[in-house]
Amino acid sequence: MRVFEMNVDNVAYKLVDDGVTPRNVTVELSGTQKYARQADVQTELQDRSAAGDVVSISPVWREVASRIDPRNASPLEMIKLSQTLYDAGVITFEDHINLSFQPEVNADEGDNEAARTTKDFVALWQDKQNTALRQGADRAELEDLQRIQAVLGYIDSIR
């Protein structure tokens, strides 16, 4: 049996059938149904780990991480980071808007020193979350903040 790997970034799902378990998963591909049992998946994973641990990272994440350090980036770099990730389809439009909104960058002012000044965006988004928690933010806002932190943290971790 072959195990199909799929990129499921930015996919929200809800399990609505209580009969579905990790041992009985149905995946529909091109109109046909394939069944993968947990035992088959486990065998495939054991075969892979016998050959050595393999971690696959999308090229866009590597490319962004090689160019931009989220702990020392300018607002202009964050806009480029956000646009690259959104164009590649690895972040949602909402996350793109949150990441690319940089108050220091003002189109009316043209070349602005503040737009090129670097800062730690990982710490900045952590501070935003702390402030939101203190002010009693709703669940949706907290989830947005956590997703942005996850994106920036992931980029920072693969640098």
Salt bridges, closest charged atoms under 4 A:
GLU5 OE2 - ARG48 NH2 2.43
ASP40 OD1 - ARG37 NH2 3.48
GLU44 OE2 - ARG48 NE 3.75
GLU63 OE2 - ARG67 NE 2.39
ASP69 OD1 - ARG159 NE 3.70
GLU94 OE2 - ARG147 NH2 3.34
ASP95 OD1 - ARG147 NH2 2.97
GLU104 OE2 - LYS119 NZ 2.35
ASP111 OD1 - ARG116 NH1 2.39
GLU113 OE1 - ARG116 NH2 2.68
ASP120 OD2 - ARG71 NH1 3.32
GLU143 OE2 - ARG139 NE 2.85
ASP144 OD1 - ARG147 NH2 2.69
ASP156 OD2 - ARG71 NE 2.83
